[in-house]
Amino acid sequence: MKQTLAIAPQEGFSMMELLVSILILLPIMGAAVGVFSDAAHQHAAEQSSIDANQEARTALEMMTTEIGQAGSHGDVYTTLTSAVGSSTVAQAAAVASAAGLTVGDFVTVDTGANQETVEVTAVGTGSFSGIFRVSHASGTPVRLFALPYTTGVVTPSGMGADASTPVTTLRFYGDINSDSSVQYVEYIYDSAGGQITRSITPVTQSTLNTAFPLVRNIRPNSARFILNTDARGVPTSVRVEMTVQNNVESGGKLEETTLSSRILIPSMMAASALLFENQLHGGFNRLPATPPQVTQWINQ
């Protein structure tokens, strides 16, 4: 005999019950989405704030390092690649490399009885010019035992000794990268744009390189470079100050971070000491002059 299994029909939610459930869940879901959105926004703001602070701190470290190199001048060792005859007028001498030589340098040429000191009057690609009073053969050593620049940090016109002056544009030059090449650097504070820009250019170039933002999100009128000179009018330290605005609000205002650094400049201090010795005891001053290209750029 066959048996028939009856399956009872299952009951589901009615349309009305589904609508009521949705109406109940909607506010809960909306609140959850709002909380999640607020949390995501807060996280993004805090991350942006961290990034802004990190950018400013990294930039300040770079500025501290570069300013500390102002006035420095690396030693150079090269050789003549062709013979040079004696003369009472300047002539070009071919060398293995002219990198690191600048106008106004005093180089030592040759050794022994033929050794002489020659002032560099011009620098070319693989050559430099000067007055050679002694003949020298090809392969003769040419050495620059570099002295620092007294003008490695450019001061405003009229700034004297034992003075302190704030500026919004800082100009300086020296062996910035410690590779014996002299570089000219400009930091410019743009208050309207809320940023400090930086350009760096070898003094062997004819035009300045393009400036790029170094620090952004700076509060208006909050950044400056303070130059300090010693008793001989040589700038021996610089103080950098800035206030960076974050994207996180506190009490209805954006949070801020104030950074500062006072940089002592060893090469400038050494140049000042050498200048004092020269003034005290007399003699020929062989401290290098400001490179002509730097003079041109700061007067633009």
C-alpha positions as CSV (number, residue, x, y, z in Angstrom):
1,M,0.0,0.0,0.0
2,K,1.4,3.4,-1.0
3,Q,1.8,6.1,1.6
4,T,1.6,9.8,0.7
5,L,3.7,12.3,2.6
6,A,2.1,15.6,3.0
7,I,4.4,18.7,3.3
8,A,2.9,21.6,5.2
9,P,3.3,24.9,3.4
10,Q,5.9,27.3,4.9
11,E,4.8,30.7,5.8
12,G,7.1,33.7,4.9
13,F,7.1,37.4,5.7
14,S,4.3,39.4,4.2
15,M,5.0,42.6,2.2
16,M,3.8,44.7,5.1
17,E,6.2,43.0,7.5
18,L,9.1,43.6,5.1
19,L,8.3,47.2,4.8
20,V,8.1,47.7,8.5
21,S,11.4,45.9,9.0
22,I,13.1,48.2,6.4
23,L,11.6,51.3,8.0
24,I,13.1,50.2,11.3
25,L,16.5,49.3,9.9
26,L,17.0,52.4,7.8
27,P,17.7,54.8,10.7
28,I,20.1,52.3,12.2
29,M,21.9,51.8,8.9
30,G,22.1,55.5,8.4
31,A,23.6,56.1,11.8
32,A,26.1,53.4,11.2
33,V,27.1,54.8,7.8
34,G,27.4,58.3,9.4
35,V,29.7,57.0,12.2
36,F,31.8,55.2,9.7
37,S,32.0,58.3,7.4
38,D,32.9,60.5,10.4
39,A,35.6,58.1,11.4
40,A,37.0,57.8,7.9
41,H,37.0,61.6,7.6
42,Q,38.8,62.0,11.0
43,H,41.4,59.4,10.0
44,A,42.0,61.1,6.7
45,A,42.4,64.5,8.4
46,E,44.7,63.1,11.0
47,Q,46.8,61.4,8.3
48,S,47.0,64.6,6.3
49,S,48.1,66.4,9.5
50,I,50.8,63.8,10.1
51,D,52.0,64.1,6.5
52,A,52.1,67.9,6.7
53,N,54.1,67.8,9.9
54,Q,56.5,65.2,8.5
55,E,57.0,67.2,5.3
56,A,57.8,70.3,7.4
57,R,60.2,68.4,9.7
58,T,62.0,66.8,6.8
59,A,62.3,70.2,5.1
60,L,63.7,71.8,8.2
61,E,66.3,69.0,8.5
62,M,67.3,69.6,4.9
63,M,67.5,73.4,5.4
64,T,69.6,72.9,8.6
65,T,72.0,70.7,6.7
66,E,72.3,72.9,3.6
67,I,72.6,76.2,5.5
68,G,75.3,74.6,7.6
69,Q,77.3,74.1,4.4
70,A,77.1,77.8,3.4
71,G,80.5,79.3,2.6
72,S,82.3,76.0,2.4
73,H,84.6,75.3,-0.5
74,G,86.0,71.8,-1.3
75,D,89.6,71.0,-2.1
76,V,90.4,70.2,-5.8
77,Y,93.2,68.1,-7.2
78,T,93.8,67.9,-11.0
79,T,96.6,68.0,-13.5
80,L,97.6,70.0,-16.6
81,T,96.8,68.2,-19.8
82,S,99.0,70.4,-21.9
83,A,102.2,72.5,-21.3
84,V,101.8,76.1,-20.2
85,G,104.4,78.8,-21.0
86,S,105.4,81.7,-18.7
87,S,103.6,85.0,-19.3
88,T,102.7,88.3,-17.7
89,V,99.1,88.1,-19.0
90,A,96.3,85.7,-18.2
91,Q,96.1,82.5,-20.4
92,A,94.0,79.4,-20.4
93,A,95.4,76.2,-19.2
94,A,93.9,72.8,-20.1
95,V,93.3,70.5,-17.1
96,A,91.9,67.0,-16.5
97,S,89.0,68.6,-14.7
98,A,88.0,72.1,-13.8
99,A,85.2,71.0,-11.5
100,G,85.2,72.8,-8.2
101,L,87.3,75.7,-9.4
102,T,85.7,79.2,-9.2
103,V,86.9,82.7,-10.2
104,G,89.0,84.2,-7.4
105,D,90.4,80.9,-6.2
106,F,94.2,80.6,-5.6
107,V,95.6,77.3,-6.9
108,T,99.0,75.8,-6.3
109,V,100.6,74.7,-9.6
110,D,103.6,72.3,-9.7
111,T,106.0,71.3,-7.0
112,G,109.6,72.2,-5.9
113,A,111.4,75.1,-7.6
114,N,108.7,75.5,-10.2
115,Q,105.8,75.8,-7.7
116,E,103.7,78.9,-7.9
117,T,100.4,80.3,-6.8
118,V,98.0,81.3,-9.5
119,E,94.8,83.3,-9.1
120,V,91.9,81.8,-11.2
121,T,90.5,84.5,-13.5
122,A,88.1,82.4,-15.5
123,V,86.9,78.8,-15.6
124,G,85.9,76.9,-18.7
125,T,85.0,73.3,-19.6
126,G,88.2,71.4,-18.8
127,S,90.3,74.6,-18.4
128,F,91.0,77.6,-16.2
129,S,92.7,80.9,-16.8
130,G,95.4,82.8,-14.8
131,I,98.8,84.4,-15.0
132,F,101.5,81.7,-15.1
133,R,104.9,83.3,-14.4
134,V,106.7,79.9,-14.7
135,S,106.5,77.3,-17.5
136,H,104.8,74.0,-16.6
137,A,104.8,70.7,-18.4
138,S,101.8,68.5,-19.2
139,G,100.9,66.3,-16.2
140,T,101.9,69.0,-13.7
141,P,99.7,68.9,-10.5
142,V,97.2,71.6,-9.8
143,R,95.8,71.8,-6.3
144,L,93.3,74.0,-4.6
145,F,93.6,74.0,-0.8
146,A,90.3,75.7,-0.5
147,L,89.5,78.6,1.9
148,P,85.9,79.4,2.9
149,Y,83.9,82.3,1.5
150,T,83.1,85.2,3.8
151,T,80.0,86.0,1.8
152,G,78.6,82.4,1.8
153,V,75.3,83.8,3.2
154,V,74.1,86.8,1.3
155,T,73.1,89.6,3.7
156,P,70.7,92.5,3.0
157,S,72.2,95.8,1.9
158,G,73.2,97.9,4.9
159,M,73.4,95.0,7.4
160,G,76.4,95.6,9.6
161,A,78.4,93.9,12.3
162,D,76.8,92.4,15.4
163,A,73.3,92.6,13.8
164,S,70.2,90.5,13.5
165,T,67.8,90.8,10.6
166,P,64.8,88.8,9.6
167,V,64.3,88.1,5.9
168,T,61.8,86.1,3.8
169,T,64.4,85.2,1.1
170,L,67.5,83.4,2.1
171,R,70.4,83.2,-0.4
172,F,73.6,81.3,0.2
173,Y,76.2,79.3,-1.6
174,G,79.0,76.8,-1.0
175,D,79.9,73.1,-1.4
176,I,76.4,72.2,-0.4
177,N,76.5,68.6,-1.5
178,S,80.1,68.0,-0.3
179,D,81.2,67.1,-3.8
180,S,83.6,70.0,-4.4
181,S,81.1,71.8,-6.6
182,V,79.9,75.2,-5.5
183,Q,76.1,75.5,-5.5
184,Y,73.8,78.5,-5.1
185,V,70.6,78.0,-3.1
186,E,67.6,80.2,-2.6
187,Y,64.8,79.6,-0.1
188,I,61.8,82.0,-0.6
189,Y,58.9,82.3,1.8
190,D,55.7,82.9,-0.2
191,S,53.2,84.1,2.5
192,A,50.3,84.4,0.1
193,G,50.9,80.8,-1.2
194,G,51.6,79.5,2.3
195,Q,54.9,77.8,1.2
196,I,58.6,77.9,1.1
197,T,60.2,77.2,-2.2
198,R,63.8,76.0,-2.9
199,S,66.1,76.2,-5.9
200,I,69.7,75.0,-6.2
201,T,72.0,75.9,-9.1
202,P,75.7,75.2,-9.8
203,V,77.5,78.5,-10.1
204,T,78.9,77.3,-13.4
205,Q,75.4,77.7,-15.0
206,S,74.3,80.9,-16.6
207,T,70.7,80.8,-15.4
208,L,69.0,79.8,-12.2
209,N,67.2,76.5,-11.9
210,T,63.4,76.4,-11.3
211,A,62.2,76.7,-7.7
212,F,60.0,74.0,-6.3
213,P,57.8,73.9,-3.1
214,L,59.8,72.6,-0.1
215,V,57.2,73.2,2.7
216,R,53.5,73.8,2.3
217,N,50.5,74.7,4.6
218,I,52.4,77.5,6.3
219,R,50.3,79.9,8.3
220,P,50.4,83.4,6.8
221,N,53.2,85.7,8.1
222,S,54.6,82.9,10.3
223,A,57.9,82.0,8.5
224,R,61.2,83.9,8.4
225,F,64.9,83.5,8.3
226,I,66.9,85.5,10.9
227,L,70.5,86.3,9.9
228,N,73.0,87.0,12.6
229,T,76.4,88.6,11.9
230,D,79.5,88.7,14.1
231,A,81.9,91.6,15.0
232,R,83.3,91.6,11.4
233,G,79.9,91.6,9.7
234,V,80.2,88.0,8.7
235,P,76.9,86.0,8.9
236,T,77.7,83.1,11.2
237,S,74.3,81.8,12.1
238,V,70.8,81.6,10.7
239,R,67.5,80.9,12.6
240,V,64.6,79.3,10.7
241,E,61.1,79.7,12.0
242,M,57.7,78.5,10.6
243,T,54.2,77.5,11.7
244,V,52.5,74.7,9.8
245,Q,48.7,74.4,9.8
246,N,47.2,70.9,10.1
247,N,43.9,69.7,8.8
248,V,42.6,68.7,12.2
249,E,40.3,71.2,14.0
250,S,40.4,71.8,17.7
251,G,38.1,74.3,19.3
252,G,36.9,75.5,15.9
253,K,40.4,76.3,14.7
254,L,43.0,74.3,12.7
255,E,45.7,72.8,14.8
256,E,49.2,74.2,14.3
257,T,52.8,73.1,14.7
258,T,55.6,75.6,15.2
259,L,59.1,74.5,14.2
260,S,62.4,76.4,14.5
261,S,66.1,75.7,14.2
262,R,69.2,77.8,14.9
263,I,72.1,76.9,12.6
264,L,75.7,77.7,13.3
265,I,77.7,77.9,10.1
266,P,81.3,76.5,10.6
267,S,82.8,77.7,7.3
268,M,81.5,81.2,7.9
269,M,83.0,81.2,11.4
270,A,86.3,80.0,10.0
271,A,86.2,82.6,7.2
272,S,85.6,85.3,9.9
273,A,88.5,84.1,12.0
274,L,90.8,84.1,8.9
275,L,89.6,87.6,8.0
276,F,90.4,88.8,11.5
277,E,93.9,87.4,11.3
278,N,94.5,89.1,8.0
279,Q,93.3,92.4,9.4
280,L,95.3,92.0,12.5
281,H,98.6,91.0,11.0
282,G,98.3,92.2,7.4
283,G,99.5,90.4,4.4
284,F,97.8,89.2,1.2
285,N,94.1,88.2,1.6
286,R,93.5,85.0,-0.3
287,L,90.0,84.4,0.8
288,P,88.0,83.7,-2.3
289,A,85.7,86.4,-3.7
290,T,82.0,86.0,-4.3
291,P,81.6,84.0,-7.6
292,P,80.6,86.4,-10.4
293,Q,77.4,84.4,-11.2
294,V,76.2,84.7,-7.6
295,T,76.7,88.4,-7.7
296,Q,74.7,88.6,-10.9
297,W,71.8,86.5,-9.4
298,I,71.5,88.4,-6.2
299,N,71.3,91.6,-8.1
300,Q,68.6,90.5,-10.4
